[in-house]
Amino acid sequence: MEKRVLFDGNSAKSWYSEEGTTKAASEVSKSGAPTLHWHIDVDYFGGEAKYPVGWPRTGHALKGDECDWSGWDYLHLWIHTRTSRPSLPRVPAVMTILQGQGKSSPLQIVLSDLKKDQWLEVKLPVSKLSLAREVQKIQFNIAEDQYHHQDTLDFHIDEIALLRYAAPTLVDFTSVNAVVFSDAKAVPASFSLSGVKPDESKHVTLQLKRDGAVAASEKFVTKRGVQRLALDVSKATLKQGEYELIGSVEGGDAVAVSRVRVVESPWR
């Protein structure tokens, strides 16, 4: 996959922090590059006057071409957590992505899988953003009411990067219906087309096979992103048994496969 690193520890000086500190560190790293070391001392009596039990946070605004994620498939990062507690609470931290200058609600990702003294991989599909061309800010925060007074936390955030497939690829390919009747007119498939430019079109071929024999085949023109296509099987003679729904894309080497079971129709 192609990768574009947006932020690592070398950018620490430009990150803002409230009720905590963010600096570069090298002692804990997944990639070998410096990490963003976000340190928090939970304090029920300090911080913002109106909200002493508040929301320690750190973040960074994006600018220029950093704001356009539409040509990428994933936001990717690793987070390592150390704490004075025996374990982390149910909601250890939240990652928020602001987009569209107020035209869209922020996307919040609860990092509930964070574990003490472990790395967590975060891989967010860009398709979850409603305004991927206008990403404004990325921020991390905790809620102090999830913690005890004087708990300490050290998050090491390693390589916040954008990833994309280097070649056209069908991601999350699946048959919408795992079971179809023998008189079905269509077999729908859902997938995300990745590895192509935002305005580029590609031919996607769907085939329904049984024991290597093609029962139906059809070619479609699609663009990147989430797709749902219906393979026409109205002229096929479908018999009871196991089939494979196979997807391939122009310019891509790999094929995607999902199993479909055909059962006798009660109306035939």
C-alpha positions as CSV (number, residue, x, y, z in Angstrom):
1,M,0.0,0.0,0.0
2,E,1.1,3.6,-0.6
3,K,1.6,5.7,2.5
4,R,1.6,9.4,3.3
5,V,2.7,10.2,6.8
6,L,0.8,13.3,8.1
7,F,2.2,13.5,11.6
8,D,4.8,11.7,13.7
9,G,6.9,12.8,16.7
10,N,8.8,15.3,14.6
11,S,5.6,17.4,14.5
12,A,5.2,17.4,18.2
13,K,6.0,21.1,18.7
14,S,3.1,22.1,16.5
15,W,0.5,20.1,18.4
16,Y,-1.7,21.9,20.9
17,S,-2.4,20.4,24.3
18,E,-4.9,21.3,27.0
19,E,-4.4,19.8,30.5
20,G,-1.5,17.7,29.3
21,T,1.7,17.8,27.3
22,T,2.7,16.5,23.9
23,K,6.3,16.1,22.9
24,A,8.5,13.9,20.7
25,A,9.7,10.6,22.1
26,S,11.7,7.6,20.9
27,E,11.7,5.1,23.8
28,V,8.4,3.5,22.6
29,S,7.9,3.2,18.8
30,K,6.3,0.8,16.4
31,S,7.7,2.2,13.2
32,G,11.1,3.2,14.5
33,A,10.3,6.9,14.0
34,P,9.8,9.3,16.9
35,T,6.3,9.1,18.4
36,L,3.9,11.8,19.7
37,H,4.1,11.3,23.5
38,W,0.9,12.6,25.1
39,H,1.1,12.8,28.8
40,I,-1.8,13.5,31.2
41,D,-2.0,13.8,35.0
42,V,-5.6,13.5,35.9
43,D,-6.5,16.4,38.1
44,Y,-10.1,16.9,39.5
45,F,-9.2,20.4,40.9
46,G,-7.1,22.0,38.2
47,G,-7.6,22.7,34.5
48,E,-10.4,24.8,33.1
49,A,-12.2,26.8,35.8
50,K,-15.7,25.9,34.7
51,Y,-14.9,22.2,34.1
52,P,-12.3,21.1,36.7
53,V,-13.2,17.5,35.9
54,G,-12.7,18.1,32.2
55,W,-11.4,16.8,28.9
56,P,-7.6,16.8,28.5
57,R,-6.9,16.9,24.8
58,T,-4.3,17.2,22.1
59,G,-4.7,17.9,18.4
60,H,-3.5,19.4,15.2
61,A,-5.1,21.4,12.4
62,L,-4.6,20.4,8.8
63,K,-3.7,22.8,6.0
64,G,-3.4,22.8,2.2
65,D,-3.4,19.4,0.5
66,E,-3.3,17.7,4.0
67,C,-7.1,18.4,4.1
68,D,-8.0,16.3,1.1
69,W,-8.2,12.6,2.0
70,S,-10.6,11.7,-0.8
71,G,-7.9,10.0,-2.8
72,W,-6.9,7.7,0.1
73,D,-8.5,4.5,1.5
74,Y,-7.6,4.6,5.3
75,L,-6.3,6.8,8.1
76,H,-3.8,4.6,10.0
77,L,-1.9,4.9,13.2
78,W,-0.7,2.9,16.2
79,I,-1.2,3.9,19.9
80,H,0.6,2.5,22.9
81,T,-0.7,3.2,26.4
82,R,0.9,3.3,29.8
83,T,-0.9,4.2,33.0
84,S,-0.6,4.1,36.8
85,R,-3.9,2.3,36.9
86,P,-4.2,-1.5,37.0
87,S,-6.2,-1.3,33.8
88,L,-7.9,1.3,31.5
89,P,-11.6,2.3,31.9
90,R,-14.4,1.4,29.4
91,V,-13.8,4.6,27.4
92,P,-10.0,5.2,27.6
93,A,-9.8,7.9,24.9
94,V,-11.6,9.3,21.9
95,M,-10.2,10.3,18.5
96,T,-12.2,13.1,16.7
97,I,-11.9,14.2,13.1
98,L,-13.4,17.6,12.3
99,Q,-14.4,18.2,8.7
100,G,-16.1,20.7,6.4
101,Q,-15.7,23.8,8.6
102,G,-18.9,23.2,10.5
103,K,-20.8,21.8,7.5
104,S,-20.7,18.3,8.9
105,S,-20.7,16.7,12.3
106,P,-17.3,15.7,13.7
107,L,-16.5,12.0,13.4
108,Q,-15.7,10.5,16.8
109,I,-14.0,7.1,17.2
110,V,-14.1,5.7,20.7
111,L,-10.8,3.9,21.3
112,S,-12.3,1.3,23.5
113,D,-9.8,-1.4,22.6
114,L,-6.8,0.4,24.1
115,K,-5.1,-1.8,26.7
116,K,-2.4,-1.1,29.3
117,D,1.2,-1.6,28.0
118,Q,-0.1,-2.7,24.5
119,W,-0.1,-1.3,21.0
120,L,-3.5,-0.7,19.3
121,E,-3.7,-0.4,15.5
122,V,-6.3,2.1,14.3
123,K,-7.3,1.7,10.6
124,L,-10.2,4.0,9.8
125,P,-11.8,3.8,6.3
126,V,-11.9,7.2,4.7
127,S,-15.3,6.3,3.3
128,K,-16.7,6.9,6.8
129,L,-16.0,10.7,6.3
130,S,-18.9,12.6,4.7
131,L,-16.5,15.4,3.6
132,A,-13.2,13.7,2.9
133,R,-12.0,16.6,0.8
134,E,-12.4,19.0,3.7
135,V,-10.7,17.5,6.8
136,Q,-9.9,20.3,9.2
137,K,-8.4,18.8,12.4
138,I,-7.6,15.6,14.2
139,Q,-7.8,15.5,18.0
140,F,-7.5,13.0,20.8
141,N,-9.1,13.5,24.2
142,I,-10.0,11.7,27.4
143,A,-12.8,12.4,29.8
144,E,-11.5,12.8,33.4
145,D,-14.7,11.4,34.9
146,Q,-13.6,8.0,33.5
147,Y,-10.5,8.1,35.6
148,H,-9.5,8.7,39.3
149,H,-7.9,11.8,40.6
150,Q,-4.1,11.6,40.1
151,D,-4.1,8.8,37.6
152,T,-1.3,9.2,35.1
153,L,-1.5,8.4,31.4
154,D,1.1,8.2,28.6
155,F,-0.1,7.6,25.1
156,H,2.5,7.1,22.4
157,I,1.0,7.8,18.9
158,D,3.0,6.4,16.1
159,E,2.8,7.7,12.5
160,I,-0.6,9.1,11.7
161,A,-0.7,8.3,8.0
162,L,-3.0,8.0,5.0
163,L,-2.9,4.6,3.2
164,R,-4.2,3.5,-0.2
165,Y,-4.0,0.5,-2.4
166,A,-1.4,0.8,-5.1
167,A,-3.6,-1.1,-7.6
168,P,-7.4,-1.3,-8.1
169,T,-8.8,-3.6,-5.4
170,L,-12.2,-4.8,-4.3
171,V,-12.4,-4.4,-0.5
172,D,-15.0,-6.1,1.7
173,F,-16.4,-8.0,-1.2
174,T,-19.5,-10.0,-0.2
175,S,-22.7,-11.4,-1.6
176,V,-25.6,-9.4,-0.2
177,N,-27.6,-12.6,0.1
178,A,-25.8,-15.7,1.3
179,V,-28.8,-17.9,0.1
180,V,-30.8,-17.3,-3.0
181,F,-33.7,-19.1,-4.6
182,S,-33.2,-21.1,-7.9
183,D,-35.5,-18.7,-9.7
184,A,-33.7,-15.5,-8.6
185,K,-33.3,-12.8,-11.2
186,A,-30.2,-11.2,-9.7
187,V,-27.4,-11.9,-7.2
188,P,-26.3,-8.6,-5.7
189,A,-22.7,-8.0,-4.4
190,S,-21.4,-5.2,-2.2
191,F,-17.8,-4.0,-2.0
192,S,-15.6,-0.9,-1.9
193,L,-13.6,-0.1,-4.9
194,S,-10.1,1.1,-3.8
195,G,-6.8,1.9,-5.5
196,V,-8.3,4.2,-8.1
197,K,-8.4,8.0,-8.4
198,P,-11.5,9.8,-7.1
199,D,-12.9,10.6,-10.6
200,E,-11.5,7.5,-12.4
201,S,-13.8,4.7,-13.7
202,K,-12.9,1.0,-13.9
203,H,-14.6,-2.1,-15.3
204,V,-15.7,-4.5,-12.6
205,T,-16.6,-8.0,-13.6
206,L,-19.0,-10.2,-11.6
207,Q,-19.2,-14.0,-12.2
208,L,-21.3,-16.7,-10.6
209,K,-19.5,-20.1,-10.8
210,R,-20.2,-23.6,-9.7
211,D,-17.5,-26.3,-9.9
212,G,-15.5,-24.0,-12.2
213,A,-18.3,-23.5,-14.7
214,V,-19.6,-20.0,-15.3
215,A,-23.4,-19.7,-14.7
216,A,-23.6,-16.0,-15.3
217,S,-21.2,-13.1,-16.0
218,E,-21.6,-9.4,-16.3
219,K,-19.3,-6.3,-16.6
220,F,-20.0,-3.0,-14.9
221,V,-18.4,0.5,-15.0
222,T,-17.9,1.8,-11.5
223,K,-16.0,4.5,-9.6
224,R,-14.1,4.3,-6.3
225,G,-16.0,4.0,-3.0
226,V,-18.8,1.8,-1.7
227,Q,-20.7,0.0,-4.4
228,R,-23.6,-2.4,-4.7
229,L,-24.0,-4.2,-8.1
230,A,-26.6,-6.8,-9.1
231,L,-25.4,-9.7,-11.4
232,D,-28.2,-10.6,-13.8
233,V,-28.9,-14.4,-13.5
234,S,-32.3,-14.4,-15.1
235,K,-31.0,-16.4,-18.1
236,A,-29.1,-18.9,-16.0
237,T,-30.2,-22.3,-14.9
238,L,-29.5,-22.3,-11.2
239,K,-29.4,-25.7,-9.5
240,Q,-29.4,-26.4,-5.8
241,G,-25.9,-26.3,-4.4
242,E,-22.9,-24.1,-3.5
243,Y,-21.7,-21.4,-5.9
244,E,-19.0,-18.8,-5.9
245,L,-19.6,-15.1,-6.6
246,I,-16.4,-13.8,-8.0
247,G,-15.4,-10.2,-8.5
248,S,-12.5,-8.8,-10.5
249,V,-11.5,-5.2,-11.5
250,E,-9.7,-3.9,-14.5
251,G,-6.0,-3.2,-13.7
252,G,-6.1,-5.4,-10.5
253,D,-4.4,-8.8,-10.1
254,A,-6.4,-10.2,-7.2
255,V,-10.0,-11.6,-7.4
256,A,-12.5,-11.4,-4.6
257,V,-14.7,-14.4,-3.8
258,S,-17.9,-14.8,-1.7
259,R,-20.0,-18.0,-1.4
260,V,-23.6,-18.3,-2.3
261,R,-26.0,-21.2,-1.7
262,V,-28.8,-21.8,-4.1
263,V,-31.9,-23.5,-2.8
264,E,-35.0,-24.7,-4.6
265,S,-37.6,-22.0,-5.1
266,P,-41.0,-22.7,-3.5
267,W,-42.6,-20.9,-6.5
268,R,-40.9,-22.9,-9.3
